[in-house]
């Protein structure tokens, strides 16, 4: 499958950062992109809204639907999916990108932060996938792609920020289980490709800007590398590409990319490995 032309792509957390970049990369194929975010109003410190990204999607060659969506709200999820199907006739691809982060230790993580990360990360991934699956089953090349890391039970990834790690690995466990549950059964069910994608390096997003020193932000890559890797995955045959924990750089190397300098925030600077890598 060369591109995603005509496909409907539902992306959570797509008003900025990696979600926005995936939306724009897909739009260049002539896709129908659903942009979602918790608020429709501009953020006081961050650029971009669901409406500004929708305009960018249209300018890039796609169709757009902007939906204000708090992924913690099950009824709002159901309504957003219904609105998507009503406008575009179905859903071909779901990208679970929405995420909350707090790199705090056990004693420094209040229940409010714990609940936020669990609800936005694991619970929302489960519920949005659950809502989209009936429509994905009707698609010709259905994909669920979740932005979460490869599973790794080494304690070094749990001890410094246990709550965050559990919530992100919960997203990855959704992939592990759903890939098997919704695989092609050889009896007519086409199956849904369910995969994870994670960057090899830190990515220059608000999460890195606000949670890491500036030196790490400067040693990061741009969100475009994740978007290009996502596009490469989503154009694969769903029948033969499921249950994988992809790393962006590896995906692009396999696709023939050789120039990774184009993705660097600071040319020539040694890169900083992401968490869980």
NORZIFEN-V996883 format. One record per helix or strand of 3 or more residues. SS is the DSSP state (h for helix, s for strand). FROM is the first residue (numbers start at 1). LEN is the number of residues. If there is no record, write none. Layout:
ss	from	len
SS	FROM	LEN
SS	FROM	LEN
//
This chain:
ss	from	len
s	8	4
h	17	11
s	32	6
h	50	10
s	63	6
h	74	15
s	93	4
h	106	3
h	111	26
s	143	4
h	156	4
h	162	20
s	193	6
h	206	6
h	214	5
h	224	11
h	238	3
s	245	3
h	248	7
h	261	3
//
